[in-house]
Amino acid sequence: MSEVIVSMTKEMSDWVDSQVADGGYQSPADYVSALIRRDEERQRAAIAELDALLDEAEASGVSEKSIADVIESARQEAKTKGLVSGAR
């Protein structure tokens, strides 16, 4: 196992310490490891969702929508899912 040194603000350090003190984790390292695992799972799930959407799109055939309509629809869906901010 490798060792990584992480610098953080006092507030972040206090948060990590509180998570350990609440009994959810044995150490700050366990807490950080759990965050990394959750992030990996989130990214894998996002990739799987994109793959499924691409498969669905490919199977649906040719669209009657213009490219501009498709892009705008995708932007709106991404905003709805909280994947992008409202600003461009």
C-alpha positions in Angstrom: 0.0 0.0 0.0 1.3 3.5 -0.8 1.2 6.5 1.4 -0.2 9.9 0.2 0.1 13.1 2.2 -2.9 15.4 1.8 -3.0 19.1 2.7 -6.4 20.5 3.6 -8.0 23.4 5.4 -8.8 23.3 9.1 -12.5 23.0 8.3 -11.9 20.0 6.1 -9.7 18.4 8.7 -12.3 19.0 11.4 -14.9 17.4 9.1 -12.8 14.3 8.6 -12.1 14.1 12.3 -15.8 14.3 13.1 -16.5 11.5 10.7 -14.0 9.3 12.4 -15.2 10.4 15.9 -18.8 9.5 15.0 -17.6 5.9 14.5 -18.2 5.7 10.8 -14.5 5.2 10.1 -11.5 3.8 12.0 -9.1 6.6 10.8 -8.9 9.6 8.5 -7.2 7.3 5.9 -10.3 5.0 6.0 -12.5 8.0 5.4 -10.5 9.1 2.4 -10.4 5.6 1.0 -14.2 5.4 1.3 -14.5 8.7 -0.6 -12.2 7.4 -3.4 -14.2 4.2 -3.7 -17.5 6.1 -3.9 -16.0 8.4 -6.6 -14.8 5.4 -8.6 -18.3 3.8 -8.3 -19.9 7.0 -9.3 -17.7 7.4 -12.4 -18.2 3.7 -13.4 -22.0 4.2 -13.1 -21.8 7.3 -15.2 -19.9 5.5 -17.9 -22.3 2.6 -17.8 -25.2 5.0 -18.2 -23.5 6.7 -21.1 -22.8 3.4 -22.8 -26.5 2.4 -22.3 -27.6 5.7 -23.8 -25.3 5.3 -26.8 -26.6 1.8 -27.4 -30.2 3.1 -27.1 -29.5 5.9 -29.5 -27.8 3.7 -32.0 -30.7 1.2 -31.9 -33.3 4.0 -32.4 -32.2 4.8 -35.9 -31.9 8.1 -37.7 -33.6 11.1 -36.1 -35.8 13.6 -37.9 -34.4 16.3 -35.5 -31.7 18.8 -36.6 -28.3 18.7 -35.0 -29.1 21.9 -33.2 -32.3 20.4 -31.7 -30.4 17.3 -30.6 -27.7 19.4 -28.9 -30.2 21.6 -27.2 -32.2 18.6 -26.0 -29.0 17.0 -24.6 -28.1 20.3 -22.8 -31.5 20.5 -21.2 -31.3 16.9 -20.0 -27.8 17.4 -18.6 -29.1 20.5 -16.7 -32.1 18.6 -15.4 -29.7 15.8 -14.1 -27.4 18.4 -12.5 -24.5 17.4 -14.8 -23.9 21.0 -15.9 -24.6 24.5 -14.6 -27.2 26.8 -16.3 -24.5 29.2 -17.4 -22.7 28.8 -20.8 
